[in-house]
Amino acid sequence: MYQKFDVIIIGAGGAGLMAAMQLPNASVAVLTKVYPTRSHTGAAQGGVAAALGNQEEDHWKWHMYDTVKGGDYLVDQPAAEILARDAIDAVYELEHRGLPFNRTPDGRIDQRRFGGHTRNFGEGPVRRSCYAADRTGHMILQTMYQSSIKNQVRFFNEFLVLDLIFNEGRACGVVAMEIRSGEIHTFHAKAVMFATGGYGRAWRVTSNAFACMGDGMSIAYRRGIPLQDMEMYQFHPTGIYKVGVLLSEAARGEGGKLLNDKGEYFMERYMPTLKDLAPRDIVSRCIVQEVNEGRGIDGKDYVYLDVRHLGAKAIAEKLPDITDFARNYLGVEPITEPVPIQPTAHYAMGGIPTDLDGRVVIDPQWTPMPGFYAAGEVACVSVHGANRLGTNSLVDLIVFGRRAGKDMARFIAENDHAPLPENPEAYSRDMLDRLLDKGKSSGGESAARIRSTLQNEMNDKVFVEREEKGMLSALDTLDGLQDAYKKIQLQDKGKRFNTELVEAIELGFLLDCAEATIHGAIARKESRGAHYRLDYTKRDDTNWLKHTLAYKGEKAHDVRLDYKDVVLVDDPIFKPKERKY
């Protein structure tokens, strides 16, 4: 089936819907694997950072400084400036569209503390996170979805995108499978935007939903677009033990503390200034160190998150969802018991490289691909560098989703539809035929086995701490899994709601993302932010103050790495220096 629109947006999370809201006079289609309000933005709990100064003095430049410093100086600094400046207007736009923020007694948006956010260039914690209890992302999704419906955005729910269409040097559409029927659809557009989220399901323990399989990153990667800084993957320190479901940093923002087997609030020992509100990469490593030195709870690989001292009233009013998670998943009552937690795979700082307007760039010279945009976790404008600060993800969504939407409005006004290439569905149909075993696969391999093996390898060898020996072993395993993937045999050969087929396609996406991640991590011989190497423990600005670009090679297991410089501003306060707190 053929459909034609001005703009096609893949993904109905915060970035995609924020872009759609900027296009009231265009024909816009949003394709999503899940119902829009089930997008993973809804899992964001703690808040959205903006220097409103409603609770105490704050300034956008302090927010920019925290973002650059928290990202261990791999941040492109002009992007951090835009993030911090535009966050204020973007939050007020959401407020005016009806988002029900918590309020101060005088009616302004309430704000709380969050990890890595400070006053006056690192003096101490500041209240910068604008929040709606601990379900801020959920409220953002509901607000944006209503606005998109008002703008008559056309939603194609439960559509899985398989390929990106290029012609005449431009992106001009996508090919997608309707999950309900199994039918292939071609969508033709002047501009295409990817807002497909991350790939946390490459790890065994993750906070990510089952839909976070790296779709957009892999599809672009297969079409010759590089993936940037994929070795920079964040592990959130407070995932529910063994399950990975997130217990928001909002708990520590409200005063929650981490506790080891001896009953010590150990972050006071590591980070005397920010304590439990240090950046996530640091807190995760501190937890790992406590475990490695035998101070995990009962000698196991977890510690406690303790909110008992906050009192039942504060917990019920400000942390209702995360305390329910503890009750439901662990049978623990947070009002009277500490909650077992461990680091969990959480967020991709890397992704499809873009410029400040969300335009995808394809080389170290920042050459844009006309008509192709990306925003949110799938993208890497490099505002998060080597480590994202808490509540900066929702800011990223609304700031750069909005900028991408506005630039797409300009682009579609200046350009007509590029013609589609001949037979645009060929690649997608061949992939489906192979997976459904129509004479193109010898079969016999299990997608579940491949996925489980991948997740275990990533969790064991490409985690909070890594070293070359383990990563080379993981790469050997990955090469074998990619070969095995070509021999997958599905039990379900039907078309309608073939979820086994969907999961097999998504597994291919995960394997691509893991490939770029491991290759980039092995090559980066330093420790920076979330990329902490036991064999190279120091940050090396002389050789590694640069972004990794991973290109998929023409041959199996072949990855080409290139690099581009980090963009700095001419201000000594942002000059790379040792990251102390």
C-alpha positions as CSV (number, residue, x, y, z in Angstrom):
1,M,0.0,0.0,0.0
2,Y,1.2,3.5,-0.8
3,Q,0.7,6.7,1.3
4,K,1.9,10.2,0.8
5,F,2.5,13.0,3.3
6,D,4.6,16.1,3.8
7,V,6.3,14.7,6.9
8,I,6.7,11.2,8.3
9,I,7.8,10.8,11.9
10,I,8.8,7.4,13.2
11,G,8.1,7.1,16.9
12,A,5.4,8.6,19.0
13,G,7.4,9.5,22.1
14,G,8.3,12.9,23.4
15,A,10.6,13.9,20.5
16,G,8.3,12.7,17.7
17,L,5.2,14.3,19.1
18,M,7.0,17.6,20.0
19,A,8.1,17.8,16.4
20,A,4.6,17.0,15.2
21,M,3.2,19.8,17.3
22,Q,5.4,22.3,15.3
23,L,3.7,21.4,12.0
24,P,0.1,22.5,12.3
25,N,-0.3,23.3,8.6
26,A,1.4,20.2,7.1
27,S,0.2,16.7,6.5
28,V,2.0,14.6,9.1
29,A,2.0,10.9,9.7
30,V,3.4,9.3,12.9
31,L,4.3,5.6,12.7
32,T,4.6,3.8,16.0
33,K,5.1,0.2,17.1
34,V,2.9,0.7,20.1
35,Y,-0.1,2.9,20.9
36,P,1.3,6.5,21.2
37,T,0.7,6.9,25.0
38,R,2.6,3.6,25.6
39,S,5.8,5.0,24.1
40,H,8.8,4.8,26.4
41,T,8.9,8.5,27.2
42,G,6.0,7.6,29.6
43,A,8.5,5.7,31.7
44,A,10.4,8.9,32.6
45,Q,9.7,9.6,36.2
46,G,11.7,12.4,37.9
47,G,11.2,15.5,35.9
48,V,12.5,17.9,33.2
49,A,15.4,20.2,33.9
50,A,15.0,24.0,33.2
51,A,16.6,26.9,35.1
52,L,13.3,28.6,36.0
53,G,14.5,29.6,39.4
54,N,11.1,29.1,41.0
55,Q,12.5,27.6,44.3
56,E,16.0,29.2,44.4
57,E,18.3,31.2,42.2
58,D,19.2,29.5,39.0
59,H,20.7,30.4,35.6
60,W,20.8,28.7,32.2
61,K,24.6,29.0,32.1
62,W,24.8,26.9,35.3
63,H,22.7,24.3,33.6
64,M,24.9,24.4,30.6
65,Y,28.0,24.0,32.8
66,D,26.5,21.0,34.6
67,T,25.6,19.4,31.3
68,V,29.1,19.8,29.9
69,K,30.8,18.7,33.1
70,G,28.4,15.8,33.7
71,G,29.1,14.6,30.1
72,D,32.8,14.5,30.9
73,Y,33.5,17.1,28.3
74,L,32.5,15.0,25.3
75,V,29.5,17.3,24.9
76,D,29.3,19.6,21.9
77,Q,29.1,22.8,23.9
78,P,26.9,24.9,21.5
79,A,24.3,22.1,21.8
80,A,24.5,22.3,25.6
81,E,23.9,26.0,25.4
82,I,20.8,25.6,23.3
83,L,19.6,22.9,25.6
84,A,19.9,25.1,28.7
85,R,18.6,28.3,27.0
86,D,15.6,26.7,25.2
87,A,14.6,24.5,28.0
88,I,12.9,27.4,29.8
89,D,10.6,28.3,26.8
90,A,10.0,24.6,26.0
91,V,8.8,23.9,29.6
92,Y,6.5,26.9,29.5
93,E,5.1,25.7,26.1
94,L,4.2,22.4,27.7
95,E,2.6,24.2,30.7
96,H,0.5,26.3,28.3
97,R,-0.6,23.2,26.5
98,G,-1.9,21.8,29.8
99,L,0.8,19.7,31.4
100,P,-0.2,19.3,35.1
101,F,3.1,20.1,36.8
102,N,3.3,20.0,40.6
103,R,2.9,23.5,42.0
104,T,4.5,25.7,44.6
105,P,2.2,27.3,47.2
106,D,2.1,30.5,45.0
107,G,1.1,28.5,41.9
108,R,4.4,28.3,40.0
109,I,5.9,25.1,38.6
110,D,7.5,23.2,41.5
111,Q,11.2,22.1,41.2
112,R,13.3,19.5,42.9
113,R,17.0,18.5,43.1
114,F,18.5,16.0,40.7
115,G,21.9,14.3,40.2
116,G,24.6,16.5,38.8
117,H,22.6,19.8,38.7
118,T,24.2,22.5,40.7
119,R,24.2,26.2,41.5
120,N,27.0,28.7,40.6
121,F,29.1,26.2,38.6
122,G,29.2,23.3,41.1
123,E,28.9,24.9,44.5
124,G,26.1,22.6,45.6
125,P,22.8,21.0,44.5
126,V,20.0,23.2,43.0
127,R,16.3,22.7,42.5
128,R,16.0,22.6,38.7
129,S,13.8,19.6,37.9
130,C,10.2,20.5,37.0
131,Y,8.0,17.6,37.8
132,A,4.6,16.0,37.9
133,A,5.0,13.7,41.0
134,D,7.1,10.8,39.7
135,R,5.3,10.3,36.4
136,T,6.5,13.4,34.5
137,G,7.1,11.5,31.2
138,H,3.6,10.0,31.3
139,M,2.1,13.5,31.7
140,I,4.2,14.8,28.8
141,L,3.0,12.0,26.5
142,Q,-0.7,12.6,27.4
143,T,-0.3,16.4,26.8
144,M,1.5,16.0,23.5
145,Y,-0.8,13.3,22.2
146,Q,-3.8,15.5,22.8
147,S,-2.1,18.4,21.0
148,S,-1.2,16.2,18.0
149,I,-4.8,15.0,17.7
150,K,-5.9,18.6,17.8
151,N,-3.4,19.3,14.9
152,Q,-5.0,16.4,12.9
153,V,-1.8,14.3,12.9
154,R,-2.4,10.9,11.3
155,F,-1.3,8.0,13.5
156,F,-0.4,4.6,12.2
157,N,-0.3,2.5,15.3
158,E,1.4,-0.9,15.5
159,F,3.5,-0.3,12.3
160,L,7.0,-1.6,12.3
161,V,9.4,0.4,10.1
162,L,11.8,-1.8,8.1
163,D,13.7,0.5,5.8
164,L,14.5,4.1,5.0
165,I,14.1,5.2,1.4
166,F,16.7,7.5,-0.3
167,N,16.7,8.9,-3.8
168,E,18.5,11.7,-5.6
169,G,20.6,12.2,-2.4
170,R,17.5,12.8,-0.2
171,A,15.5,10.9,2.3
172,C,12.1,10.5,0.8
173,G,10.1,7.9,2.7
174,V,10.1,4.6,4.7
175,V,8.8,1.1,4.2
176,A,6.9,-0.4,7.1
177,M,5.0,-3.5,8.0
178,E,1.5,-3.3,9.5
179,I,1.7,-5.8,12.4
180,R,-2.0,-6.5,12.4
181,S,-2.1,-7.7,8.8
182,G,1.6,-8.4,8.0
183,E,1.2,-6.2,4.9
184,I,4.0,-3.9,3.5
185,H,3.3,-0.2,3.2
186,T,5.4,2.5,1.4
187,F,5.2,6.0,2.9
188,H,6.4,8.8,0.7
189,A,7.3,12.2,2.2
190,K,9.3,15.4,1.7
191,A,11.0,14.9,5.1
192,V,11.5,11.9,7.4
193,M,12.2,12.1,11.1
194,F,13.4,9.2,13.3
195,A,12.4,9.4,17.0
196,T,12.5,5.7,17.8
197,G,14.3,5.7,21.1
198,G,17.2,3.6,22.4
199,Y,18.4,0.0,22.6
200,G,18.5,-1.0,26.2
201,R,17.2,-4.5,25.5
202,A,20.7,-5.4,24.3
203,W,21.5,-5.9,28.0
204,R,20.0,-8.5,30.4
205,V,19.2,-6.0,33.2
206,T,17.6,-2.9,31.8
207,S,15.1,-0.2,32.6
208,N,14.0,-0.1,29.0
209,A,10.6,-1.3,27.7
210,F,10.5,-4.4,25.4
211,A,10.1,-2.1,22.4
212,C,13.5,-0.4,22.9
213,M,15.4,-2.4,20.3
214,G,17.4,0.2,18.4
215,D,15.2,0.2,15.3
216,G,16.0,3.7,14.0
217,M,19.7,3.4,14.7
218,S,20.0,0.1,12.9
219,I,18.0,1.1,9.9
220,A,20.1,4.2,9.4
221,Y,23.3,2.2,10.0
222,R,22.4,-0.3,7.3
223,R,21.9,2.6,4.9
224,G,25.4,4.0,5.3
225,I,24.6,6.6,8.0
226,P,27.2,6.5,10.9
227,L,26.4,5.9,14.5
228,Q,28.1,8.3,16.9
229,D,29.5,7.6,20.4
230,M,27.8,4.2,20.7
231,E,30.3,3.2,23.4
232,M,28.8,5.8,25.7
233,Y,25.8,3.9,27.2
234,Q,24.5,4.9,30.6
235,F,23.8,2.5,33.5
236,H,21.4,4.0,35.9
237,P,22.4,3.3,39.5
238,T,19.0,2.5,40.9
239,G,17.3,-0.3,39.0
240,I,15.2,-2.8,40.9
241,Y,17.4,-5.8,41.8
242,K,17.4,-8.5,39.0
243,V,14.4,-6.8,37.3
244,G,16.0,-3.6,36.1
245,V,12.8,-1.5,36.3
246,L,13.8,2.0,37.2
247,L,13.5,3.6,40.7
248,S,13.8,7.2,39.7
249,E,16.5,9.6,40.8
250,A,13.6,11.6,42.1
251,A,13.9,9.4,45.3
252,R,17.4,10.7,45.9
253,G,16.3,14.1,44.8
254,E,13.8,14.1,47.7
255,G,16.4,12.8,50.1
256,G,16.7,9.1,49.6
257,K,20.1,7.6,50.3
258,L,22.1,4.5,49.2
259,L,23.0,2.0,52.0
260,N,25.6,-0.8,52.0
261,D,25.7,-4.0,54.0
262,K,27.3,-2.3,57.0
263,G,24.4,0.2,57.2
264,E,26.6,3.1,55.8
265,Y,25.3,5.8,53.6
266,F,28.4,5.3,51.5
267,M,28.1,8.1,48.9
268,E,29.1,10.6,51.6
269,R,32.5,8.8,51.6
270,Y,32.9,9.0,47.8
271,M,31.3,12.3,46.9
272,P,31.2,14.6,50.0
273,T,29.6,17.6,48.1
274,L,26.8,16.0,46.0
275,K,26.7,12.6,47.8
276,D,23.8,10.6,46.4
277,L,23.1,13.2,43.8
278,A,26.4,12.8,41.9
279,P,26.1,12.1,38.2
280,R,24.9,8.6,37.3
281,D,28.1,7.1,36.0
282,I,29.9,8.0,39.2
283,V,27.1,6.6,41.5
284,S,27.0,3.4,39.4
285,R,30.7,2.9,39.8
286,C,30.5,3.5,43.5
287,I,27.9,0.8,43.8
288,V,30.0,-1.6,41.8
289,Q,33.0,-0.8,44.0
290,E,31.0,-1.4,47.2
291,V,29.9,-4.8,45.8
292,N,33.4,-5.7,44.7
293,E,34.9,-4.9,48.1
294,G,32.4,-7.2,49.8
295,R,29.9,-4.6,51.1
296,G,27.0,-5.6,48.9
297,I,23.9,-6.7,50.9
298,D,24.6,-10.1,52.3
299,G,27.6,-10.3,50.1
300,K,25.5,-10.2,46.9
301,D,25.6,-7.8,43.9
302,Y,23.2,-5.1,45.2
303,V,22.8,-2.4,47.7
304,Y,19.8,-0.6,49.3
305,L,17.9,2.5,48.4
306,D,16.5,3.9,51.6
307,V,13.6,6.4,51.7
308,R,12.2,5.4,55.1
309,H,13.3,8.6,56.8
310,L,11.2,10.7,54.3
311,G,8.0,9.6,56.0
312,A,4.8,8.0,54.6
313,K,3.2,11.3,53.6
314,A,6.1,12.6,51.5
315,I,6.6,9.2,49.9
316,A,2.9,8.9,49.0
317,E,2.7,12.4,47.5
318,K,6.0,12.7,45.7
319,L,7.1,9.1,44.9
320,P,3.9,7.1,44.4
321,D,4.9,5.1,41.3
322,I,8.4,4.0,42.2
323,T,7.2,2.9,45.7
324,D,4.5,0.8,44.0
325,F,7.1,-0.7,41.7
326,A,9.1,-1.9,44.8
327,R,5.9,-3.4,46.3
328,N,4.8,-5.1,43.1
329,Y,8.1,-6.4,41.8
330,L,9.9,-7.2,45.1
331,G,7.3,-7.4,47.8
332,V,9.1,-4.7,49.7
333,E,7.3,-1.8,51.6
334,P,9.5,1.3,51.1
335,I,7.9,3.1,54.0
336,T,9.3,0.6,56.4
337,E,12.0,-1.3,54.4
338,P,15.0,-0.4,52.3
339,V,14.7,-1.4,48.6
340,P,17.3,-3.7,46.9
341,I,18.8,-1.9,43.8
342,Q,21.6,-2.4,41.3
343,P,22.8,-0.5,38.1
344,T,20.6,-1.1,35.1
345,A,21.1,-0.4,31.4
346,H,19.3,2.8,30.9
347,Y,20.2,5.3,28.2
348,A,22.1,5.7,24.9
349,M,24.1,8.9,24.8
350,G,25.2,7.9,21.3
351,G,23.0,7.4,18.2
352,I,22.4,8.9,14.7
353,P,24.5,12.1,14.5
354,T,22.6,15.4,14.0
355,D,23.2,19.1,13.9
356,L,21.5,21.6,16.1
357,D,18.3,21.6,14.1
358,G,17.9,17.8,14.1
359,R,19.3,17.3,10.6
360,V,21.1,14.0,10.3
361,V,24.8,14.5,9.3
362,I,26.7,11.8,7.6
363,D,30.5,12.5,8.0
364,P,33.1,14.3,10.1
365,Q,32.5,17.4,8.0
366,W,28.9,17.7,9.3
367,T,27.4,17.2,5.8
368,P,23.6,17.0,6.3
369,M,21.4,14.4,4.6
370,P,18.6,16.5,3.0
371,G,15.2,15.5,4.3
372,F,16.4,13.2,7.1
373,Y,16.0,14.3,10.7
374,A,16.4,12.6,14.1
375,A,15.8,13.6,17.7
376,G,15.6,12.1,21.2
377,E,17.5,9.0,22.3
378,V,17.9,7.7,18.8
379,A,19.9,10.8,17.9
380,C,23.2,12.2,19.0
381,V,23.4,15.9,18.8
382,S,25.9,15.2,21.6
383,V,24.3,17.2,24.3
384,H,24.9,14.3,26.7
385,G,28.5,13.5,25.8
386,A,29.8,10.6,27.8
387,N,27.1,10.7,30.5
388,R,23.6,12.2,30.6
389,L,22.4,14.1,33.7
390,G,19.1,13.1,35.2
391,T,16.1,15.0,33.8
392,N,18.2,16.1,30.7
393,S,16.6,13.4,28.6
394,L,13.1,15.0,28.7
395,V,14.7,18.4,28.0
396,D,16.5,16.9,25.0
397,L,13.2,15.6,23.7
398,I,11.3,18.8,23.9
399,V,14.1,21.2,22.9
400,F,15.5,19.3,19.9
401,G,12.2,17.7,19.0
402,R,10.9,21.2,18.7
403,R,13.9,22.5,16.7
404,A,13.6,19.5,14.3
405,G,9.9,20.2,13.8
406,K,10.5,23.9,13.0
407,D,13.3,23.1,10.6
408,M,11.1,20.4,8.9
409,A,8.4,23.1,8.4
410,R,11.0,25.2,6.7
411,F,12.3,22.3,4.6
412,I,8.9,21.2,3.3
413,A,8.0,24.7,2.4
414,E,11.1,25.0,0.2
415,N,11.0,21.5,-1.4
416,D,8.7,19.2,-3.3
417,H,8.6,15.4,-2.9
418,A,11.6,13.6,-4.3
419,P,10.6,10.7,-6.6
420,L,10.7,7.3,-5.0
421,P,13.4,4.9,-6.4
422,E,12.3,1.9,-8.4
423,N,10.9,-1.0,-6.3
424,P,11.4,0.7,-2.9
425,E,10.1,-2.4,-1.0
426,A,12.6,-4.9,-2.4
427,Y,14.9,-4.9,0.6
428,S,12.1,-5.2,3.1
429,R,10.3,-8.0,1.2
430,D,13.5,-10.0,0.9
431,M,14.2,-9.6,4.6
432,L,10.7,-10.9,5.5
433,D,11.0,-13.8,3.0
434,R,14.3,-14.8,4.5
435,L,12.9,-14.7,8.1
436,L,9.8,-16.6,7.1
437,D,12.0,-19.2,5.5
438,K,10.8,-19.1,2.0
439,G,13.7,-21.0,0.5
440,K,16.3,-18.4,1.6
441,S,17.4,-19.8,5.0
442,S,18.6,-23.2,6.1
443,G,16.9,-22.5,9.4
444,G,17.2,-24.2,12.7
445,E,18.4,-21.3,14.9
446,S,16.4,-19.8,17.7
447,A,15.9,-16.0,18.0
448,A,15.3,-16.4,21.7
449,R,18.7,-18.2,22.2
450,I,20.5,-15.5,20.2
451,R,18.9,-12.7,22.1
452,S,19.6,-14.2,25.5
453,T,23.2,-14.9,24.7
454,L,23.7,-11.3,23.4
455,Q,22.1,-9.9,26.6
456,N,24.2,-12.0,28.9
457,E,27.4,-11.1,27.0
458,M,26.6,-7.4,27.1
459,N,25.7,-7.5,30.8
460,D,28.9,-9.4,31.7
461,K,31.5,-7.7,29.5
462,V,30.2,-4.4,28.2
463,F,28.7,-3.0,31.5
464,V,29.6,-0.3,34.1
465,E,33.2,-1.5,34.1
466,R,34.9,-3.0,31.0
467,E,38.3,-4.1,29.7
468,E,39.7,-5.1,26.4
469,K,39.9,-8.9,27.1
470,G,36.2,-9.1,28.0
471,M,35.1,-6.9,25.1
472,L,37.1,-8.8,22.5
473,S,35.4,-12.0,23.9
474,A,32.0,-10.3,23.6
475,L,32.9,-9.3,20.0
476,D,33.8,-12.9,19.1
477,T,30.5,-14.0,20.5
478,L,28.6,-11.3,18.7
479,D,30.2,-12.3,15.4
480,G,28.9,-15.9,15.9
481,L,25.5,-14.6,16.8
482,Q,25.3,-12.5,13.7
483,D,26.1,-15.6,11.6
484,A,23.5,-17.6,13.6
485,Y,20.9,-14.9,13.0
486,K,21.0,-15.7,9.2
487,K,19.8,-19.2,10.1
488,I,16.8,-18.2,12.3
489,Q,13.8,-20.5,11.8
490,L,10.4,-19.2,13.0
491,Q,7.6,-21.4,14.1
492,D,4.9,-19.0,13.0
493,K,4.7,-18.6,9.3
494,G,1.6,-16.5,9.2
495,K,1.2,-12.8,8.6
496,R,-1.5,-11.6,11.1
497,F,0.0,-10.4,14.4
498,N,3.1,-12.5,13.9
499,T,4.9,-11.3,17.0
500,E,7.6,-13.9,16.6
501,L,8.5,-12.3,13.3
502,V,8.5,-8.8,14.9
503,E,10.8,-10.0,17.6
504,A,13.1,-11.6,15.0
505,I,13.3,-8.3,13.0
506,E,14.0,-6.4,16.2
507,L,16.8,-8.8,17.2
508,G,18.6,-7.9,14.0
509,F,18.4,-4.3,15.0
510,L,19.9,-5.1,18.5
511,L,22.8,-7.0,16.9
512,D,23.6,-4.0,14.8
513,C,23.6,-1.6,17.8
514,A,25.7,-4.0,19.9
515,E,28.2,-4.3,17.0
516,A,28.7,-0.5,16.8
517,T,28.9,-0.3,20.6
518,I,31.5,-2.9,21.1
519,H,33.8,-1.7,18.3
520,G,33.7,1.8,19.5
521,A,34.3,0.7,23.1
522,I,37.4,-1.4,22.2
523,A,38.9,1.4,20.2
524,R,38.4,4.1,22.8
525,K,41.4,3.5,25.0
526,E,40.5,5.8,27.9
527,S,37.9,6.1,30.7
528,R,35.3,8.9,30.2
529,G,31.9,9.1,31.7
530,A,29.9,5.9,31.3
531,H,32.8,4.3,29.4
532,Y,35.0,3.1,32.3
533,R,37.9,0.9,31.4
534,L,39.8,-1.1,34.1
535,D,42.8,-1.2,31.7
536,Y,42.7,2.5,30.9
537,T,41.5,4.3,34.0
538,K,42.4,7.8,33.1
539,R,40.6,10.3,30.8
540,D,42.8,11.2,27.8
541,D,41.9,14.6,26.3
542,T,45.0,14.7,24.2
543,N,44.0,11.7,22.1
544,W,40.3,11.1,22.8
545,L,38.5,14.4,23.1
546,K,36.6,13.4,19.9
547,H,33.5,11.6,18.8
548,T,33.4,8.1,17.4
549,L,31.7,7.5,14.1
550,A,30.9,3.8,13.3
551,Y,30.1,2.9,9.7
552,K,28.7,-0.5,8.8
553,G,31.1,-2.3,6.4
554,E,30.1,-4.1,3.2
555,K,31.3,-7.4,4.5
556,A,30.0,-9.3,7.5
557,H,31.5,-8.2,10.9
558,D,33.2,-5.3,9.2
559,V,33.0,-1.9,11.0
560,R,34.9,1.2,9.9
561,L,35.6,3.8,12.6
562,D,36.1,7.5,12.0
563,Y,36.3,10.4,14.3
564,K,35.3,14.1,14.6
565,D,36.3,16.8,17.0
566,V,34.2,17.9,20.0
567,V,32.8,21.4,19.4
568,L,33.9,23.8,22.2
569,V,33.0,27.4,22.9
570,D,35.4,30.2,23.7
571,D,34.8,30.5,27.4
572,P,37.3,29.3,30.0
573,I,34.6,28.1,32.4
574,F,33.8,25.3,29.9
575,K,37.4,24.2,29.2
576,P,37.9,20.5,29.8
577,K,39.3,19.9,33.3
578,E,39.3,17.1,35.8
579,R,35.8,16.3,36.8
580,K,35.7,16.6,40.6
581,Y,32.6,17.1,42.8
